């Protein structure tokens, strides 16, 4: 399988923001980290004077961006014996007909985004960078399990809406 750039937090949530705004994130040096920790859903929006940050809430799962047939998706490792088994499920699961556990309506900018630890100040922070598809207006969250293989993932799939 393809090697992925995984990111983990120091215990709090991860955040997704436009690369052009990453220096605005202050982590524990400001209110950003504390506000991000208040998000209990799988995804949440923090509105700031400088723009919007999306919080990857719930649990601080190990996270990467994968390429699926329907476009890029954020995959969060709930449990699996190996990365290969987790990625096999995340990449090939058919999401058509599955009901998302959450849908976040948000307009993403047409630029690269970064995922980083919400506690981090951006200088020197580890990030995962990717470009969401053009025209994204929704992020649908799916919790996918294969109990026979002991694999569970959270998938955040990007969708265009009218």
URPEZI-V268172 format. One record per pair of residues at least 6 apart in sequence whose ideal C-beta (glycine too) atoms are under 7 Angstrom apart, sorted by the first residue. I is the first residue (numbers start at 0). J is the second residue. D is the distance in whole Angstrom. If there is no record, write none. Layout:
i;j;d
I;J;D
I;J;D
This chain:
i;j;d
0;83;5
0;86;5
3;63;4
3;65;7
4;63;6
4;127;5
5;61;5
5;62;7
5;63;5
6;13;7
6;62;5
6;114;6
6;125;6
6;127;5
7;61;5
8;59;4
8;116;4
8;117;7
8;118;7
9;116;6
9;118;5
10;59;6
11;32;6
11;35;6
11;36;5
11;59;6
11;117;5
11;118;5
12;35;5
12;36;7
12;38;6
12;54;5
12;55;6
12;56;5
12;59;6
12;117;5
13;55;4
13;62;6
13;114;5
13;115;7
13;116;6
13;117;6
14;24;7
14;35;6
14;52;5
14;53;7
14;54;6
14;55;7
14;115;6
14;117;5
15;52;7
15;53;4
15;55;7
15;112;6
15;114;5
16;24;6
16;52;5
16;112;7
16;113;6
17;50;7
17;108;5
17;110;5
17;112;6
18;110;6
18;111;4
18;112;6
18;113;5
18;128;6
19;110;6
20;49;6
20;50;5
21;113;5
21;121;5
22;121;5
23;47;7
23;49;4
24;31;6
24;52;7
24;121;5
25;31;5
25;120;6
26;32;5
26;117;7
26;118;5
26;119;5
26;120;5
27;118;5
28;120;5
31;117;7
32;117;5
32;118;5
34;45;6
35;45;6
35;54;5
35;117;4
38;54;4
38;56;4
39;56;6
40;56;5
40;57;7
40;101;6
41;56;6
41;57;5
41;100;7
41;101;5
41;140;4
41;153;6
42;53;6
42;54;7
42;55;7
42;56;7
42;101;6
42;103;5
42;138;6
42;140;6
42;155;7
43;54;4
43;56;5
44;51;6
44;53;6
44;105;6
45;51;7
45;52;4
45;54;6
51;105;7
53;105;7
54;117;7
55;62;7
55;75;7
60;75;4
60;76;5
60;77;6
60;153;6
61;76;4
62;73;6
62;74;7
62;75;5
62;114;6
63;74;6
63;127;6
64;71;6
64;73;6
64;127;6
64;129;4
65;71;7
65;72;6
65;74;5
65;86;7
65;89;6
65;90;6
67;90;6
69;156;7
70;132;5
70;157;6
71;129;6
71;131;7
71;132;7
71;157;7
72;154;5
72;155;6
72;156;5
73;155;4
74;89;4
74;152;6
74;154;6
75;152;7
75;153;4
76;85;6
76;152;7
77;151;4
77;152;6
77;153;6
78;149;7
78;150;7
78;151;5
79;85;4
79;149;7
79;150;4
80;149;6
84;148;6
84;150;5
85;150;6
85;152;6
88;143;6
88;145;5
88;150;5
88;152;6
89;152;5
89;154;6
92;143;5
94;141;6
94;156;6
97;141;6
99;139;4
99;140;6
99;141;5
100;140;5
100;141;7
100;142;5
101;140;4
102;137;6
102;139;5
103;137;7
103;138;5
104;136;6
104;137;6
105;138;7
106;136;6
107;131;5
107;135;4
109;133;6
111;128;5
111;129;7
111;130;5
112;129;6
112;131;6
113;126;4
113;127;7
113;128;5
114;126;6
114;127;4
115;124;5
115;125;7
115;126;5
116;124;7
131;157;5
132;157;5
134;159;4
135;157;5
135;158;7
135;159;6
136;159;6
136;160;4
137;158;4
137;160;5
138;155;5
138;157;6
139;156;5
139;158;6
140;153;7
140;155;5
141;154;5
141;156;7
142;153;6
143;152;5
143;154;6
144;150;7
144;151;5
